[in-house]
Amino acid sequence: MNFKSRLIRFSYWRINPIIVKKYFEDESQGLSSYLKMGERGKRAGEVKKSYLRERLGNSQLVIEVGANDGRDTIELALIFPEAVIHAIECDVRLFSVFLARTKAFTNVIFYPFAASDNFGFSSFYESHGGSLGSSSLLPPNLIKVKNPDICFNSNRKVLTGKISDLIQSIDCKFVDLLWMDVQGAEFMILDDLKSHLPRIGAIYLEVEMSELYKGEALFPDISKLLQSHGFFIAEEFRSVEKLENVLFLNASFHNVS
């Protein structure tokens, strides 16, 4: 059974509107306050999408892992209008918001699973309170100290899949940009993608210097892995407190500058 067939077989129920409505009712208070925040401005430590356009040019294919509520997805679809955006998100609480936000974009394809290093099911630790976006496949650790307003009092089984399988299923020859916001799961995804890294032009991801989630790989390990496969650090994005995100470029396709 190929990747698309397995995804359809195991995840069709996840976009059932009745089930989504039930989860939204369960989360009504937290979700309501979350959506009232409105469109977020660019925080310190985040890249401006226009900068990505300048560095990467006319991209044709973007894979966004951890699409959350679709805000970054929309910006990517607008800044790269020629590209197909393959957006991946497993948090059922955000499905309706994502689909509503992106329905006008014909260049966005949505996949309801969690990116991992295997195909199957895994526990997904749901964040509540200040942010739904802190949910992770990994158990929370120092994240509870860093953000005490966020709690993790529930988890549910989610479908997991490999980005390497997705790349093969869409017969992808080259990925212009791999965008990752996966709360500690970066290394397991990149490790699975080792054989595909030569055909990925750029990788933008959140990094950490402390273990916010149990077992997560830290920035030095991620940097070592990518640099061993021909990537270099093109730009670091910092907040006042720390390094937040990093853009890696493949030296085979981009000049070091």
Beta strands, then each sheet from edge to edge (+ up, - down):
strand 1: 61-65
strand 2: 84-88
strand 3: 108-111
strand 4: 114-116
strand 5: 120-129
strand 6: 150-162
strand 7: 177-180
strand 8: 202-206
strand 9: 231-238
strand 10: 243-250
sheet 1: 3+ 2+ 1+ 7+ 8+ 10- 9+
sheet 2: 4+ 6+ 5-
end
